[in-house]
Amino acid sequence: MTRLEARHPGDELAGARSSAPGLVERRRGLLALASRETHRVLKLWTQTILAPVISSLLFIVVFGLSLGERIKDIDGVPYDQFIVPGLIAMAMAQAAYSNNASSTFQARFDRYIHDVLAAPMRAWEVNLGLSVGGAVRALAIGIALGAVAVPVTGVPVREPFALAAAVIALLVAFCALGVVVGIYAESFDHHMAVNNVAILPLAFLGGVFYSVDLLPSPWEEISQLNPVFYLVQAVRYGFLGTADVSYALALGVTAGCGVVFVAWSAWLFATGRRLKP
């Protein structure tokens, strides 16, 4: 007969503890890259976080509090509350995109990206690590804006889980888009042009300051071809519990854009296209 070795109850706990450092060790490159991108955002917090928050608050003061007395409400919602979700979504989307586009382009311009690609990291780890900074920056701006706008305007958060899902979809889509544009950009002007010529106008035309239901045909139908319109509506539903389109459609379009951009960035890192010399 063979004797069964007795196992001490603490053996399994010790094994679990020993596996944790192993996981950290295996993901050391990812953690280092993510930490670098986060530090880059926090070190320049007056430019990366404070400035966008002040700009969005000025929109709330000028358009919301000043015009709120003339524009009583939209679909039963006070105007100063109506514009808050769109402004938060716009600020977060711009921050996530701008941060990752500039960071990725700078890494290519300084050839720092070659050191990252030479490190023992998987392609998805490099992709994720470069995206973390934009997510941190966008979340910091969104939280700061919400902390000020909610008590000032009284805007409610009626669907917190729906809002969380919309914010996640926003971060995934625009963080990945920033990485893609940062890889293709040939100069700082190129990635800034995407923000100034595409993202910002689409955000303003996406129902941030008005309901597209108020637009005459065919402008209402044209507005619904704007992908940023669905992002604004998903975030607005999370705050107000109402939107110009169904929440499922708004979240689905935003998440679909995120899937496309993530797949695109993953393909670029997997193939090394425009990254490797």
N, C-alpha and C positions, 0 to 999 in steps of 0.2 A: 504493500500500500504506500502511496505517496503522501507525504505530509503537506497539508496546505499551509502556506506561510501566513502567519497572522499579520494583518495590516493595521497600523496604528491609525486612529481616526484623523489625526492631523496630517497624514500623508497626502490626502487629496487636496487639502487646503494649501499645503506647501507647493504642490504641483501647480495649482491655479495661480499662486503668487509668482512662481518662477516663469509662467507663461506670459505674464503681463510685461516684464522687461523685454522678453523676446519679441513681442509684438511691437513695442516701442523701438527696439533695435532695428527691426525689419523696415519700419516706416520712418526711420530717422531722417532720410532725405526729404520726404514729404513734409514732415514736421518742421524741418529747418527752412524749407522754401516757404511754407505757409507763415511761419513766424517772421520771416524777412518781409513778406508782402504786408502782413499786419502791422509790423513796426514802421514800415514806410508810410502807411496811412496815419498812424497815431503820432508819429514824430512831427508831421506837418498838419496837425489837427485843425489849426486855424484856417488853413486853405482847403483841406479836404472835407472837413465836417462843418465848421462854424460858418464859413462863407455861404455854402448852399442853404443852410438852415435860415440864415438872415434873409437871403434872397426870397425864399419861399414865404417867410413870415411877412415880408413886405407886400407880397401878392395878397396874402390874407387880409392885411390891414387895408391896403388900397382898394382891392376889389370887393372883399367880403364885408368889412366893417363900414367902408365908405358908401358903397353902392347897395349894401344890404337894406338900407332904409328905403331906397327907390325900387329895388327889385325885391318885392316882399318874399316870394318863395318860388320854388320850382318843384312841381309835382308834390306840393304840400310840405316841402323841406325848406327851412330858412336858407337864404342864399349864402350866408357866411358859412353855414354847415355844409351846404351842397358842394362848394368848391374845395373843401379841405381834402377829401380822399384823392381827388385828381391831382392836386398839388403835391401831396405826399408821394403818390405813385410816380409822378413826373420827376421829382427830385431824386427818388431812389433809383429809377431807371437810368437817369443821366449819370448818377454817381457810379453805379455798378459798371456801366459801359465805359465811361471816361477813364476810370481808374485802371481797369484791366487793359484797355487799348493802349494807354500811355505806358503802363508798366511793361507790357509785352513788347511794344515797339522799342522802348528804351533798352530792354534786355537784348534785343537783336542789334540795335544801333551800337551798343557798347560791347557786343559779342560776348556778353555775360551768359547768354543763353547756351552757348557752346559748352561752357563748364557744367551747366545744369544737365544738358543732354548727355554729357560724358559720364555723369554720376550714375551709380547703380540704382537707377529709379525706372520704374515702368512708365510708359507713355501716359497712362491715365493719372499717375501720381504727379507728373510735371504739369499736366493740364489742370488738375484740381488745385495744386499748390499755387499756380499763378492766378487762379480765380478767387482764392480766399480773400485777398485784399479788397476786391471790389464788393464782395458780400458783406464784409465787416464795415466798410465805409457806408454802404447803402443802408444797412441795418441801424448804424449809429445815427444817420441823418433821419431815418424814419421814426426812430424812437424819440429823438430830440424834438422833432416837429410835432409828433403826437402828444408829447408831454406838455408842450406849450399850447397847441391848438385846441386840445380837448377842453381844458378849463376856460380858455378865452372865448371860444365860440359855442361850447356846449355840445359839440358834435358827439353823437353816441357811437358805441361799438356794439351793434346789435347781433352780429354774427362773428364772434371771435375766431371760431374754427375755419369758417369760410375765408376770413381775412388772412389767417395764417397760411392757408393753402395758396391764396392769391399772391402773397408776398414771396413764398417759396418759388412759385412759378416765375414771378418777376425776376428774382435773383438768378435763377438758373438760365433764363433766356438772355438777359442782358450781360451777365458775367461772361457767358460763353461767346456772345456776339462781340464783346470787347476783345477777347483773346483772338478771335478770328480776324477782326479788322487790324489788330496790332501785328499779326503775322503778315498780312498782305500790304500794310501801309509802307510807303517808301519815304515818308516824311511826317513830321508832326502835323502838318497841314492836312494830310490825308485823313487821319483818324479824327481830327477835330471837325473836318468837313462833314463827316457822317453824322456827327452829333448836331451840328448847326444847320445842316441842309436837310437831314432826314428825321432824326429822332425828335428834335425840338419842335419843328413844324407839325409833325404827325401827332405829337402830344397836345399841342394847342388846338388842333383840328379834331382831336379825339374826344371832345366833350368834357374837357376839364372845367370850362367856365359856363357851359350851357348844356342843355339836354338836346340830343339830336332829334328827339321827337318833335321839337319846335321848328325844325328846319323844313322848308318846302321841298317837294320832289323836284329834281332828282338828287338834291344835296343830302337828303337823309339816307338814300340808298348808297350814294358815293361814300359817305362817312363810314358806313358799315363794311367797306372794303379796307379800311384802315386797321391794321393789326393792333396798334396802340389803343385804339378805341375799346377793344375788348379787355385790355389790361386795366384801363381806367374803370370800366364797368365792374370788373371782378373785385377790385379794391373798394369801389363805392358800395357795392352790395355788402361787403364785410362790415363797413361802417354803418350804413344807413338801412340795410335790409331791403333795399330797392335799387333797381338799375334799369337802363333802357332796353337791355336784352336779358335773357335768362342767364342765371349765374353759371349753369352747366356749360352753356355755349361760350361764355366769356372766359371761363377757366380753361375749357378745352382748347380754344384757339391760342391762348397764352402758353399753355403747357405744350401744345403742338409746335409752336415756334421755338420753345426751349429745347425740345427733342431734336429739331433740325439743327440748331446752332451747336448743341453739344455733340451731335454726331459729326458735324463738320469739323469742329475743333479736334475731336478725337481722331478723325482721319488724318488731319494735318500732322499731329504729333506721332501717330503710328507710322506714317510714311516718311516723316521728316521733310515734307515738301515745304520749300521756302524757309526752312530752319537750318538744315545742314549745309555746310559749304560745299 
